[in-house]
Amino acid sequence: MMKADGLDEAIIGATHDIATGHFRLVYDVDMCIDILAKDMTRSEAMEFLEYNTFGAYVGPDTPLFMFNNWESLLEEDNA
């Protein structure tokens, strides 16, 4: 499984893709922001994750990033 650098404390589990046979780590986005916000603002941390992490596909082992507050994402889409 591939890890995201410096975000080990934000790992909340793993998933298995039955189609490829690969296991992928799952990270909590809020916990990732908390980790990065030690060295930058929360807004900068989210921007960093969006630009450098969420969109990076590095093969079938690419980690997944989970939004625990997913309902708010639906509200943003409908606004």
Chimera marker file (.cmm) of the C-alpha trace (Angstrom):
<marker_set name="trace">
<marker id="1" x="0.000" y="0.000" z="0.000" r="1" g="1" b="0" radius="0.5"/>
<marker id="2" x="1.192" y="3.475" z="-0.821" r="1" g="1" b="0" radius="0.5"/>
<marker id="3" x="1.369" y="6.132" z="1.901" r="1" g="1" b="0" radius="0.5"/>
<marker id="4" x="0.973" y="9.894" z="1.720" r="1" g="1" b="0" radius="0.5"/>
<marker id="5" x="4.111" y="11.526" z="3.131" r="1" g="1" b="0" radius="0.5"/>
<marker id="6" x="3.744" y="12.894" z="6.653" r="1" g="1" b="0" radius="0.5"/>
<marker id="7" x="0.112" y="11.926" z="7.116" r="1" g="1" b="0" radius="0.5"/>
<marker id="8" x="0.403" y="8.572" z="8.908" r="1" g="1" b="0" radius="0.5"/>
<marker id="9" x="-1.601" y="9.854" z="11.898" r="1" g="1" b="0" radius="0.5"/>
<marker id="10" x="-4.563" y="10.488" z="9.569" r="1" g="1" b="0" radius="0.5"/>
<marker id="11" x="-4.842" y="6.875" z="8.373" r="1" g="1" b="0" radius="0.5"/>
<marker id="12" x="-8.234" y="5.542" z="9.400" r="1" g="1" b="0" radius="0.5"/>
<marker id="13" x="-8.279" y="2.243" z="7.567" r="1" g="1" b="0" radius="0.5"/>
<marker id="14" x="-7.809" y="0.433" z="4.301" r="1" g="1" b="0" radius="0.5"/>
<marker id="15" x="-9.986" y="-0.765" z="1.478" r="1" g="1" b="0" radius="0.5"/>
<marker id="16" x="-9.669" y="-3.611" z="-0.966" r="1" g="1" b="0" radius="0.5"/>
<marker id="17" x="-10.424" y="-3.219" z="-4.651" r="1" g="1" b="0" radius="0.5"/>
<marker id="18" x="-11.728" y="-6.639" z="-5.638" r="1" g="1" b="0" radius="0.5"/>
<marker id="19" x="-11.337" y="-5.841" z="-9.353" r="1" g="1" b="0" radius="0.5"/>
<marker id="20" x="-7.601" y="-5.172" z="-9.125" r="1" g="1" b="0" radius="0.5"/>
<marker id="21" x="-6.750" y="-7.053" z="-5.955" r="1" g="1" b="0" radius="0.5"/>
<marker id="22" x="-5.079" y="-3.941" z="-4.524" r="1" g="1" b="0" radius="0.5"/>
<marker id="23" x="-5.390" y="-2.666" z="-0.977" r="1" g="1" b="0" radius="0.5"/>
<marker id="24" x="-5.500" y="1.112" z="-0.533" r="1" g="1" b="0" radius="0.5"/>
<marker id="25" x="-5.014" y="3.200" z="2.593" r="1" g="1" b="0" radius="0.5"/>
<marker id="26" x="-7.825" y="5.549" z="3.599" r="1" g="1" b="0" radius="0.5"/>
<marker id="27" x="-7.083" y="8.938" z="5.164" r="1" g="1" b="0" radius="0.5"/>
<marker id="28" x="-9.414" y="11.274" z="7.048" r="1" g="1" b="0" radius="0.5"/>
<marker id="29" x="-9.307" y="14.691" z="5.331" r="1" g="1" b="0" radius="0.5"/>
<marker id="30" x="-9.975" y="16.644" z="8.551" r="1" g="1" b="0" radius="0.5"/>
<marker id="31" x="-7.110" y="14.858" z="10.267" r="1" g="1" b="0" radius="0.5"/>
<marker id="32" x="-4.851" y="15.597" z="7.271" r="1" g="1" b="0" radius="0.5"/>
<marker id="33" x="-5.749" y="19.283" z="7.551" r="1" g="1" b="0" radius="0.5"/>
<marker id="34" x="-4.990" y="19.233" z="11.290" r="1" g="1" b="0" radius="0.5"/>
<marker id="35" x="-1.551" y="17.748" z="10.617" r="1" g="1" b="0" radius="0.5"/>
<marker id="36" x="-0.691" y="20.236" z="7.875" r="1" g="1" b="0" radius="0.5"/>
<marker id="37" x="-2.126" y="23.200" z="9.805" r="1" g="1" b="0" radius="0.5"/>
<marker id="38" x="0.752" y="22.909" z="12.271" r="1" g="1" b="0" radius="0.5"/>
<marker id="39" x="2.905" y="24.632" z="9.628" r="1" g="1" b="0" radius="0.5"/>
<marker id="40" x="0.307" y="26.652" z="7.680" r="1" g="1" b="0" radius="0.5"/>
<marker id="41" x="-3.248" y="27.947" z="7.976" r="1" g="1" b="0" radius="0.5"/>
<marker id="42" x="-6.164" y="25.547" z="7.620" r="1" g="1" b="0" radius="0.5"/>
<marker id="43" x="-7.109" y="27.209" z="4.344" r="1" g="1" b="0" radius="0.5"/>
<marker id="44" x="-3.560" y="26.748" z="3.019" r="1" g="1" b="0" radius="0.5"/>
<marker id="45" x="-3.607" y="23.132" z="4.216" r="1" g="1" b="0" radius="0.5"/>
<marker id="46" x="-6.813" y="22.419" z="2.279" r="1" g="1" b="0" radius="0.5"/>
<marker id="47" x="-5.443" y="24.148" z="-0.813" r="1" g="1" b="0" radius="0.5"/>
<marker id="48" x="-2.244" y="22.089" z="-0.526" r="1" g="1" b="0" radius="0.5"/>
<marker id="49" x="-4.234" y="18.848" z="-0.261" r="1" g="1" b="0" radius="0.5"/>
<marker id="50" x="-6.475" y="19.753" z="-3.192" r="1" g="1" b="0" radius="0.5"/>
<marker id="51" x="-3.567" y="20.672" z="-5.452" r="1" g="1" b="0" radius="0.5"/>
<marker id="52" x="-0.889" y="18.170" z="-4.415" r="1" g="1" b="0" radius="0.5"/>
<marker id="53" x="-2.707" y="15.185" z="-3.007" r="1" g="1" b="0" radius="0.5"/>
<marker id="54" x="-6.332" y="14.618" z="-3.998" r="1" g="1" b="0" radius="0.5"/>
<marker id="55" x="-5.674" y="14.839" z="-7.720" r="1" g="1" b="0" radius="0.5"/>
<marker id="56" x="-2.503" y="12.769" z="-7.716" r="1" g="1" b="0" radius="0.5"/>
<marker id="57" x="-3.024" y="9.355" z="-9.257" r="1" g="1" b="0" radius="0.5"/>
<marker id="58" x="0.067" y="7.201" z="-8.855" r="1" g="1" b="0" radius="0.5"/>
<marker id="59" x="-1.347" y="3.847" z="-9.838" r="1" g="1" b="0" radius="0.5"/>
<marker id="60" x="-3.795" y="1.360" z="-8.353" r="1" g="1" b="0" radius="0.5"/>
<marker id="61" x="-2.280" y="1.742" z="-4.869" r="1" g="1" b="0" radius="0.5"/>
<marker id="62" x="-3.080" y="5.472" z="-4.715" r="1" g="1" b="0" radius="0.5"/>
<marker id="63" x="-4.470" y="6.284" z="-1.244" r="1" g="1" b="0" radius="0.5"/>
<marker id="64" x="-8.064" y="7.401" z="-0.775" r="1" g="1" b="0" radius="0.5"/>
<marker id="65" x="-9.088" y="10.525" z="1.151" r="1" g="1" b="0" radius="0.5"/>
<marker id="66" x="-12.403" y="10.470" z="2.983" r="1" g="1" b="0" radius="0.5"/>
<marker id="67" x="-14.520" y="13.446" z="3.972" r="1" g="1" b="0" radius="0.5"/>
<marker id="68" x="-16.347" y="12.563" z="7.192" r="1" g="1" b="0" radius="0.5"/>
<marker id="69" x="-18.601" y="15.570" z="6.746" r="1" g="1" b="0" radius="0.5"/>
<marker id="70" x="-19.726" y="14.527" z="3.272" r="1" g="1" b="0" radius="0.5"/>
<marker id="71" x="-23.221" y="15.954" z="3.717" r="1" g="1" b="0" radius="0.5"/>
<marker id="72" x="-21.769" y="19.472" z="3.577" r="1" g="1" b="0" radius="0.5"/>
<marker id="73" x="-20.206" y="18.624" z="0.197" r="1" g="1" b="0" radius="0.5"/>
<marker id="74" x="-23.671" y="17.801" z="-1.156" r="1" g="1" b="0" radius="0.5"/>
<marker id="75" x="-24.990" y="21.104" z="0.139" r="1" g="1" b="0" radius="0.5"/>
<marker id="76" x="-22.140" y="22.979" z="-1.605" r="1" g="1" b="0" radius="0.5"/>
<marker id="77" x="-22.953" y="21.229" z="-4.905" r="1" g="1" b="0" radius="0.5"/>
<marker id="78" x="-26.608" y="22.249" z="-4.645" r="1" g="1" b="0" radius="0.5"/>
<marker id="79" x="-25.892" y="25.872" z="-3.687" r="1" g="1" b="0" radius="0.5"/>
<link id1="1" id2="2" r="1" g="1" b="0" radius="0.2"/>
<link id1="2" id2="3" r="1" g="1" b="0" radius="0.2"/>
<link id1="3" id2="4" r="1" g="1" b="0" radius="0.2"/>
<link id1="4" id2="5" r="1" g="1" b="0" radius="0.2"/>
<link id1="5" id2="6" r="1" g="1" b="0" radius="0.2"/>
<link id1="6" id2="7" r="1" g="1" b="0" radius="0.2"/>
<link id1="7" id2="8" r="1" g="1" b="0" radius="0.2"/>
<link id1="8" id2="9" r="1" g="1" b="0" radius="0.2"/>
<link id1="9" id2="10" r="1" g="1" b="0" radius="0.2"/>
<link id1="10" id2="11" r="1" g="1" b="0" radius="0.2"/>
<link id1="11" id2="12" r="1" g="1" b="0" radius="0.2"/>
<link id1="12" id2="13" r="1" g="1" b="0" radius="0.2"/>
<link id1="13" id2="14" r="1" g="1" b="0" radius="0.2"/>
<link id1="14" id2="15" r="1" g="1" b="0" radius="0.2"/>
<link id1="15" id2="16" r="1" g="1" b="0" radius="0.2"/>
<link id1="16" id2="17" r="1" g="1" b="0" radius="0.2"/>
<link id1="17" id2="18" r="1" g="1" b="0" radius="0.2"/>
<link id1="18" id2="19" r="1" g="1" b="0" radius="0.2"/>
<link id1="19" id2="20" r="1" g="1" b="0" radius="0.2"/>
<link id1="20" id2="21" r="1" g="1" b="0" radius="0.2"/>
<link id1="21" id2="22" r="1" g="1" b="0" radius="0.2"/>
<link id1="22" id2="23" r="1" g="1" b="0" radius="0.2"/>
<link id1="23" id2="24" r="1" g="1" b="0" radius="0.2"/>
<link id1="24" id2="25" r="1" g="1" b="0" radius="0.2"/>
<link id1="25" id2="26" r="1" g="1" b="0" radius="0.2"/>
<link id1="26" id2="27" r="1" g="1" b="0" radius="0.2"/>
<link id1="27" id2="28" r="1" g="1" b="0" radius="0.2"/>
<link id1="28" id2="29" r="1" g="1" b="0" radius="0.2"/>
<link id1="29" id2="30" r="1" g="1" b="0" radius="0.2"/>
<link id1="30" id2="31" r="1" g="1" b="0" radius="0.2"/>
<link id1="31" id2="32" r="1" g="1" b="0" radius="0.2"/>
<link id1="32" id2="33" r="1" g="1" b="0" radius="0.2"/>
<link id1="33" id2="34" r="1" g="1" b="0" radius="0.2"/>
<link id1="34" id2="35" r="1" g="1" b="0" radius="0.2"/>
<link id1="35" id2="36" r="1" g="1" b="0" radius="0.2"/>
<link id1="36" id2="37" r="1" g="1" b="0" radius="0.2"/>
<link id1="37" id2="38" r="1" g="1" b="0" radius="0.2"/>
<link id1="38" id2="39" r="1" g="1" b="0" radius="0.2"/>
<link id1="39" id2="40" r="1" g="1" b="0" radius="0.2"/>
<link id1="40" id2="41" r="1" g="1" b="0" radius="0.2"/>
<link id1="41" id2="42" r="1" g="1" b="0" radius="0.2"/>
<link id1="42" id2="43" r="1" g="1" b="0" radius="0.2"/>
<link id1="43" id2="44" r="1" g="1" b="0" radius="0.2"/>
<link id1="44" id2="45" r="1" g="1" b="0" radius="0.2"/>
<link id1="45" id2="46" r="1" g="1" b="0" radius="0.2"/>
<link id1="46" id2="47" r="1" g="1" b="0" radius="0.2"/>
<link id1="47" id2="48" r="1" g="1" b="0" radius="0.2"/>
<link id1="48" id2="49" r="1" g="1" b="0" radius="0.2"/>
<link id1="49" id2="50" r="1" g="1" b="0" radius="0.2"/>
<link id1="50" id2="51" r="1" g="1" b="0" radius="0.2"/>
<link id1="51" id2="52" r="1" g="1" b="0" radius="0.2"/>
<link id1="52" id2="53" r="1" g="1" b="0" radius="0.2"/>
<link id1="53" id2="54" r="1" g="1" b="0" radius="0.2"/>
<link id1="54" id2="55" r="1" g="1" b="0" radius="0.2"/>
<link id1="55" id2="56" r="1" g="1" b="0" radius="0.2"/>
<link id1="56" id2="57" r="1" g="1" b="0" radius="0.2"/>
<link id1="57" id2="58" r="1" g="1" b="0" radius="0.2"/>
<link id1="58" id2="59" r="1" g="1" b="0" radius="0.2"/>
<link id1="59" id2="60" r="1" g="1" b="0" radius="0.2"/>
<link id1="60" id2="61" r="1" g="1" b="0" radius="0.2"/>
<link id1="61" id2="62" r="1" g="1" b="0" radius="0.2"/>
<link id1="62" id2="63" r="1" g="1" b="0" radius="0.2"/>
<link id1="63" id2="64" r="1" g="1" b="0" radius="0.2"/>
<link id1="64" id2="65" r="1" g="1" b="0" radius="0.2"/>
<link id1="65" id2="66" r="1" g="1" b="0" radius="0.2"/>
<link id1="66" id2="67" r="1" g="1" b="0" radius="0.2"/>
<link id1="67" id2="68" r="1" g="1" b="0" radius="0.2"/>
<link id1="68" id2="69" r="1" g="1" b="0" radius="0.2"/>
<link id1="69" id2="70" r="1" g="1" b="0" radius="0.2"/>
<link id1="70" id2="71" r="1" g="1" b="0" radius="0.2"/>
<link id1="71" id2="72" r="1" g="1" b="0" radius="0.2"/>
<link id1="72" id2="73" r="1" g="1" b="0" radius="0.2"/>
<link id1="73" id2="74" r="1" g="1" b="0" radius="0.2"/>
<link id1="74" id2="75" r="1" g="1" b="0" radius="0.2"/>
<link id1="75" id2="76" r="1" g="1" b="0" radius="0.2"/>
<link id1="76" id2="77" r="1" g="1" b="0" radius="0.2"/>
<link id1="77" id2="78" r="1" g="1" b="0" radius="0.2"/>
<link id1="78" id2="79" r="1" g="1" b="0" radius="0.2"/>
</marker_set>
